[in-house]
Amino acid sequence: MPRFLLLSSAVLLFAFCKNNATPDSPAQRPAYAIAIHGGAGTIRKSDMTPEQETGYRAALDTALTIGETILKNGGIALDAVTATIAYLEDNPLFNAGRGAVFTHEGRNEHDASIMDGSNQMAGAVGGVSIVKHPILLARAIMEKSPHVMLSGRGAEQFAIENGLDTVAPSWFFTQRRWDSLQKVLEKEKAQQPQGLIKPTGFKDQKFGTVGCVVLDKNGNLAAGTSTGGMTNKRWNRLGDTPVIGAGTYASNDGCAVSCTGHGEFFIRYAVAHDVWAHMVYGGLSLEDAANQIVMQKLVEKGGEGGLIAVDKNGNIAMPFNSEGMYRGYAKPGERQVLIFRGL
């Protein structure tokens, strides 16, 4: 074949490939992508007043704006994650920080974690009661200690030594959460007159965790999660939130994931890491991997909840198998805030 024909064919082939790049190719990656959640569970439109729904949607929208503004201005994924979650921790609508639920003993115990997808560094904290923003403590553990997870009084001491804001435990008190505990305790007492220790209140409830996943302009991923745990939890119970690979995971070669739901199931099946593994080892898309785990595997095992995830090309997935999940996402020119299934 003449040389000019070979060159012409090569040019045409290059043009065809360039104009038909798949949506999952790096060439199509948006400048940034962010997704958030505010918990999943028994969240029904019929149980909410219009004012309550408006309040939740406004709070989620504000959280998205905080993270998106950082990303629009060229900020890094970790900064967007921590700022977004810190806002949600300050908002008493959500079960994290100031909106945390109460333990059986009437305390607030907070858990959080964060992971940097660029290097798989991670930090986590469990069972703290005086740290104003547990997500900032998780990041400090990642960046300023040789460890991944700290808990209890030792974690609180680390927070004080590193200049993080601490508050009196009473700062986290909200009447709504206190009343919820009293209702559960009354039900528990009525069902167990012999005084048997078998905590109730884990069914038919909201799994109130907050989380954020981000892809920044540099192609770096990050994920963070924060929670007050389950109403009426006992014995310093820890759920999936502070467990890297269960409630939080991020790696630039795949995706960033933050989970919300019945934590024991998410721990047993390493849900956050499993999404990444299905993508990297199994070759699935983010949507297929997330749906297979949340809508099939967890359902088969009896686990309720959901997750948010963003992959290295800016694709977003937000599956849940409960009645609702507070959630939202934003990309350049694209934004949604949702609560109920399909709404």
Secondary structure, 3 states (H helix, E strand, C coil): CCHHHHHHHHHHHHHHHHHCCCCCCHHHCCCCEEEEEEEEECCCHHHCCHHHHHHHHHHHHHHHHHHHHHHHCCCCHHHHHHHHHHHHHHCCCCCCHHHCCCCCCCCCCEEEEEEECCCCEEEEEEEECCECCHHHHHHHHHHHCCCCEEEHHHHHHHHHHCCCCECCHHHHCCHHHHHHHHHHHHHHHHHCCCCCCCCCCCCCCEECEEEEEEECCCCCEEEEEEECCCCCCCCCCCCCCCCECCCEEECCCCEEEEEEECHHHHHHCCHHHHHHHHHHCCCCCHHHHHHHHHHHHHHHHCCCEEEEEEECCCCEECCECCCEEEEEEEECCEEEEEEECCC
